[in-house]
Amino acid sequence: PMPPSPAASAPASRHLRLWWRRRGRAGAVAATFAAALLAAALLLSLSYLASLPLAPATPSSSSALVGLTLLRRAEEKGALCLDGSAPGYHLQRGSGSGSQSWLIHLEGGGWCRNLKSCASRQKSMLGSSHYMERQVEFAGMLSDDEDQNPDFHNWNKVKIRYCDGASFSGNVKDELQNGTKFFFRGQRIWEAVMDELLVKGLRHAKQAFLTGCSAGGLATYIHCDGFRALLPKDSRVKCLADGGFFLDVEDISKQRTLRAFYSDVVRLQDLKRKFLHCSSSMDPGQCFFPREVVKDIRTPVFILNPAYDAWQVQHVLAPEASDPQHSWQDCRLDITKCSPEQLQILQGFREELHDAMREIKQKKDWGIFIDSCFIHCQTLNSVTWHSPSSPRVNNKTMAEAVGDWFFDRREVKELDCKYPCNPTCHNLVFSKPFKG
């Protein structure tokens, strides 16, 4: 999944200004400030753009810029981005009571299904460290500001950059594909970065939290148990996937668009043998869906998702190819423009999500926070993670719900009512859809 273009922020800013006034928040200053916050937040709606300037959560606070570290001896380890460059991560050291606690975040940014789309990624930050920003801002769940991030602010925090095109899971030895070099080495990137972080103190973690957004959320499901196995037996280790529960559903033209896409990714990067839950009778694409991956996970996981995930509405439920009459064009960009019939289909999509989680709801040590918002990825945004205007379910922000669950303060299964019931939602308004 790719972020909205910067142009998406303009209508969204207007949308938030109206929203803010409706809620009776005083004055034009507050409204303008809120609009600026969401404009910046929209540019960050996927984790890999977190380096763009984000307005601070409060006028007095500011998020730290965190430098890029390239993996040492990457070539020797065969742990390389799509173009053969060294992968990278951003590490901010913890302090005080958080000095032996680690939060690892896996960046998102879609997948590439064929050599042509992987070749275009080689010329971007999603396939090459040559294009990655040298510093990124840590906000939301990665913030070191206690007001923005009450439970994890002083932890060691790491953002691992995504440059392999298959959710950190490929391991193809052969570099040459049709005479061009491609490195499908996501699994090796994962292992090599973990090895380096273990040496930097992760091996002594008293508590550790693996998180990820979008394609990085899928990677979190894939690597959760492997992460647990790296750490001391007596440490508290859990995982969280944000906007990563992609659904294997029919689109509006009765095609399974995402399954076909995933099948190409699985074949291209030879992932079938990686997934033990995959039976030979299953379509290769099915193996890559969280509903299947979670069946084998033993470590506690928190699933944080909007019921009306904007990326999935635009690319899974109502992709452009399924809508030759363009009847979904307005609804795709702004949920308030959906017709009653379209809303009924969206409510069916929400039911599919609830159905896919039926068994997970029974797992006592797993957590769930499903809000009824039209958005995608919410944990790396100070506005949506924990602020006076954050989305709430049962009067809890996602930061409060996640903290309560991680520290076993209570069981957390927060399932929101149907759209449009939740007035605290930040529903994105796009000028054009997320890129595919």
LOKEMI-543197 format. One record per residue (C-alpha): x, y, z; residue in three letters. Coordinates in steps of 0.02 Angstrom, whole numbers, padded with zeros to 5 digits, always signed. Layout:
XYZALA ...
END
This chain:
+00000+00000+00000PRO +00060+00171-00047MET +00018+00338+00034PRO -00100+00469-00032PRO -00016+00601-00138SER +00021+00767-00052PRO -00131+00834-00143ALA -00240+00720-00037ALA -00201+00827+00113SER -00293+00982+00049ALA -00472+00916+00049PRO -00434+00819+00207ALA -00379+00978+00293SER -00544+01060+00249ARG -00633+00904+00308HIS -00545+00909+00476LEU -00576+01096+00496ARG -00763+01066+00479LEU -00751+00916+00594TRP -00657+01016+00725TRP -00786+01157+00723ARG -00930+01034+00732ARG -00853+00967+00890ARG -00858+01140+00967GLY -00669+01160+00986ARG -00635+01342+01012ALA -00573+01463+00883GLY -00496+01471+00713ALA -00322+01444+00783VAL -00368+01273+00847ALA -00456+01230+00685ALA -00310+01285+00577THR -00186+01196+00689PHE -00289+01037+00682ALA -00299+01049+00493ALA -00112+01071+00480ALA -00089+00919+00592LEU -00196+00808+00483LEU -00117+00875+00323ALA +00051+00821+00391ALA -00022+00662+00463ALA -00095+00614+00294LEU +00075+00623+00216LEU +00122+00497+00349LEU -00025+00380+00331SER +00099+00245+00286LEU +00252+00219+00389SER +00383+00237+00254TYR +00346+00424+00233LEU +00376+00457+00417ALA +00524+00568+00377SER +00418+00707+00304LEU +00388+00854+00421PRO +00250+00816+00544LEU +00176+00955+00649ALA +00208+00920+00834PRO +00065+00850+00936ALA +00063+01006+01046THR +00141+01175+01012PRO +00274+01146+01145SER +00330+00972+01095SER +00440+00918+00950SER +00482+00746+00884SER +00663+00696+00867ALA +00746+00665+00699LEU +00827+00494+00697VAL +00970+00452+00579GLY +00981+00306+00457LEU +01101+00164+00497THR +01149+00052+00350LEU +01172-00132+00389LEU +01354-00179+00412ARG +01428-00313+00297ARG +01263-00325+00203ALA +01340-00396+00045GLU +01434-00529+00140GLU +01270-00582+00223LYS +01173-00575+00059GLY +01049-00460+00148ALA +01015-00333+00011LEU +00877-00219-00053CYS +00799-00256-00223LEU +00938-00160-00312ASP +01081-00239-00213GLY +01108-00091-00094SER +01125-00114+00094ALA +00962-00109+00194PRO +00943+00014+00337GLY +00856+00057+00500TYR +00836+00204+00618HIS +00878+00174+00803LEU +00834+00292+00945GLN +00908+00238+01111ARG +00796+00220+01263GLY +00827+00296+01434SER +00789+00271+01617GLY +00654+00141+01649SER +00645+00106+01461GLY +00829+00069+01434SER +00801-00120+01427GLN +00639-00112+01329SER +00633-00119+01138TRP +00499-00071+01011LEU +00538-00127+00833ILE +00433-00060+00689HIS +00429-00138+00516LEU +00394-00010+00381GLU +00257-00039+00251GLY +00239+00005+00068GLY +00148-00128-00034GLY +00228-00268-00136TRP +00290-00293-00313CYS +00212-00435-00412ARG +00324-00443-00567ASN +00496-00392-00629LEU +00429-00232-00706LYS +00352-00168-00543SER +00504-00227-00443CYS +00618-00134-00565ALA +00524+00029-00534SER +00544+00001-00345ARG +00732-00018-00369GLN +00733+00168-00411LYS +00642+00219-00251SER +00659+00209-00062MET +00554+00050-00069LEU +00690-00044-00162GLY +00853+00046-00129SER +00937+00130+00019SER +01012+00255-00105HIS +00842+00341-00106TYR +00803+00330+00081MET +00799+00489+00185GLU +00949+00504+00300ARG +00840+00560+00445GLN +00658+00525+00488VAL +00543+00594+00620GLU +00479+00474+00753PHE +00297+00512+00797ALA +00147+00423+00871GLY +00200+00253+00938MET +00382+00295+00902LEU +00378+00466+00987SER +00491+00505+01134ASP +00361+00629+01199ASP +00270+00559+01351GLU +00110+00655+01309ASP +00104+00578+01134GLN +00163+00407+01187ASN +00133+00373+01373PRO +00186+00190+01381ASP +00332+00175+01259PHE +00410+00350+01249HIS +00575+00307+01335ASN +00603+00137+01255TRP +00737+00093+01127ASN +00642+00115+00964LYS +00690+00052+00792VAL +00610+00081+00623LYS +00669-00048+00496ILE +00658+00015+00317ARG +00566-00090+00188TYR +00656-00123+00024CYS +00624-00304-00028ASP +00448-00297-00102GLY +00378-00450-00010ALA +00351-00406+00174SER +00527-00458+00230PHE +00498-00638+00176SER +00590-00684+00015GLY +00755-00779+00004ASN +00797-00813-00179VAL +00980-00858-00203LYS +00986-00823-00390ASP +01012-00637-00425GLU +00983-00639-00613LEU +00803-00631-00673GLN +00786-00613-00863ASN +00963-00544-00874GLY +00935-00408-00743THR +00990-00414-00561LYS +00854-00421-00429PHE +00884-00465-00248PHE +00735-00548-00166PHE +00810-00559+00008ARG +00681-00495+00133GLY +00705-00644+00250GLN +00892-00615+00254ARG +00866-00429+00286ILE +00756-00474+00435TRP +00885-00596+00505GLU +01035-00483+00478ALA +00953-00329+00555VAL +00895-00432+00704MET +01073-00499+00728ASP +01142-00322+00727GLU +01010-00260+00851LEU +01040-00408+00967LEU +01222-00353+00980VAL +01164-00174+01013LYS +01065-00228+01167GLY +00907-00313+01105LEU +00970-00481+01173ARG +00955-00411+01351HIS +00778-00344+01327ALA +00663-00362+01477LYS +00517-00323+01362GLN +00505-00310+01174ALA +00368-00263+01052PHE +00371-00303+00865LEU +00256-00188+00767THR +00224-00145+00585GLY +00106-00050+00473CYS +00021-00111+00313SER +00142-00226+00218ALA +00248-00210+00376GLY +00096-00266+00476GLY +00089-00424+00369LEU +00276-00445+00401ALA +00240-00432+00588THR +00121-00581+00578TYR +00251-00677+00476ILE +00396-00644+00596HIS +00310-00632+00766CYS +00358-00805+00832ASP +00534-00791+00759GLY +00555-00627+00853PHE +00497-00707+01015ARG +00625-00849+00991ALA +00770-00724+00985LEU +00736-00653+01158LEU +00760-00711+01338PRO +00628-00836+01395LYS +00579-00728+01544ASP +00555-00568+01443SER +00384-00499+01396ARG +00370-00509+01206VAL +00218-00466+01102LYS +00175-00407+00925CYS +00060-00279+00846LEU +00002-00265+00665ALA -00071-00097+00613ASP -00179-00095+00455GLY -00103-00263+00405GLY -00255-00379+00409PHE -00283-00390+00222PHE -00439-00486+00172LEU -00458-00622+00041ASP -00626-00559-00025VAL -00713-00542-00192GLU -00712-00368-00265ASP -00869-00284-00333ILE -00848-00378-00499SER -00835-00548-00408LYS -00646-00564-00441GLN -00518-00600-00304ARG -00401-00459-00354THR -00286-00465-00203LEU -00272-00655-00206ARG -00213-00648-00387ALA -00089-00511-00341PHE -00023-00610-00192TYR -00007-00766-00301SER +00112-00670-00414ASP +00214-00607-00264VAL +00225-00783-00190VAL +00281-00859-00356ARG +00404-00719-00397LEU +00494-00730-00229GLN +00468-00918-00205ASP +00377-00900-00040LEU +00265-01054-00042LYS +00386-01166+00054ARG +00405-01031+00187LYS +00225-01050+00245PHE +00201-01215+00334LEU +00014-01184+00351HIS -00001-01193+00160CYS -00075-01352+00090SER -00039-01405-00088SER -00224-01383-00130SER -00219-01198-00086MET -00190-01060-00211ASP -00015-00991-00175PRO -00089-00818-00144GLY -00197-00882-00001GLN -00041-00925+00100CYS +00005-00741+00112PHE -00156-00682+00195PHE -00153-00644+00382PRO -00306-00755+00410ARG -00195-00904+00363GLU -00031-00840+00437VAL -00106-00809+00611VAL -00161-00991+00628LYS +00016-01041+00674ASP +00063-00893+00787ILE +00091-00935+00971ARG +00152-00764+01031THR +00017-00639+01086PRO -00030-00518+00946VAL -00130-00356+00945PHE -00232-00326+00786ILE -00264-00143+00753LEU -00366-00107+00596ASN -00499+00009+00531PRO -00658-00083+00482ALA -00661+00019+00321TYR -00477+00014+00276ASP -00454+00149+00143ALA -00317+00056+00050TRP -00419-00105+00045GLN -00578-00015-00011VAL -00479+00062-00155GLN -00377-00091-00206HIS -00462-00248-00140VAL -00649-00214-00130LEU -00672-00087-00270ALA -00513-00080-00376PRO -00528+00031-00531GLU -00522-00119-00648ALA -00680-00189-00566SER -00775-00026-00594ASP -00779+00016-00782PRO -00929+00133-00756GLN -00832+00232-00623HIS -00982+00220-00509SER -00868+00196-00357TRP -00753+00341-00398GLN -00822+00463-00268ASP -00850+00331-00134CYS -00671+00270-00153ARG -00605+00444-00112LEU -00727+00497+00024ASP -00837+00378+00125ILE -00965+00516+00152THR -00998+00511-00037LYS -01046+00327-00038CYS -01224+00285-00092SER -01336+00181+00023PRO -01301+00029-00090GLU -01113+00058-00080GLN -01123+00079+00109LEU -01213-00088+00118GLN -01065-00168+00025ILE -00943-00082+00144LEU -01042-00150+00292GLN -01023-00322+00213GLY -00835-00292+00203PHE -00835-00251+00390ARG -00929-00414+00423GLU -00795-00509+00324GLU -00661-00434+00438LEU -00758-00484+00594HIS -00786-00658+00523ASP -00600-00678+00483ALA -00562-00636+00665MET -00691-00753+00741ARG -00562-00872+00814GLU -00445-00731+00864ILE -00582-00651+00969LYS -00580-00809+01076GLN -00393-00797+01113LYS -00381-00722+01285LYS -00202-00657+01268ASP -00230-00574+01097TRP -00289-00395+01081GLY -00405-00311+00955ILE -00445-00129+00914PHE -00557-00109+00762ILE -00620+00069+00737ASP -00752+00116+00610SER -00644+00239+00516CYS -00597+00262+00333PHE -00408+00269+00352ILE -00255+00156+00338HIS -00115+00140+00467CYS -00142+00241+00625GLN -00003+00204+00751THR +00134+00318+00680LEU +00023+00471+00681ASN +00022+00577+00838SER -00154+00635+00793VAL -00229+00460+00781THR -00117+00369+00908TRP -00144+00477+01062HIS -00205+00656+01059SER -00357+00753+01119PRO -00437+00719+00949SER -00387+00535+00928SER -00516+00407+00873PRO -00587+00319+01024ARG -00674+00152+01045VAL -00762+00131+01213ASN -00682+00297+01261ASN -00505+00229+01241LYS -00374+00294+01120THR -00275+00161+01028MET -00122+00207+01134ALA -00221+00174+01293GLU -00294+00011+01226ALA -00124-00053+01165VAL -00037-00004+01327GLY -00172-00087+01433ASP -00152-00247+01331TRP +00038-00250+01322PHE +00057-00229+01511PHE -00089-00346+01552ASP -00188-00209+01636ARG -00348-00280+01560ARG -00409-00389+01418GLU -00432-00281+01261VAL -00558-00325+01127LYS -00620-00156+01065GLU -00742-00179+00920LEU -00823-00020+00857ASP -01004-00001+00801CYS -01044+00021+00615LYS -01003+00177+00514TYR -01056+00317+00536PRO -01077+00288+00722CYS -00907+00351+00783ASN -00889+00542+00781PRO -00706+00533+00837THR -00646+00451+00675CYS -00523+00539+00561HIS -00594+00486+00393ASN -00472+00522+00253LEU -00530+00620+00101VAL -00424+00589-00054PHE -00398+00689-00212SER -00344+00524-00293LYS -00329+00346-00226PRO -00179+00272-00137PHE -00055+00205-00263LYS -00070+00017-00286GLY 
END
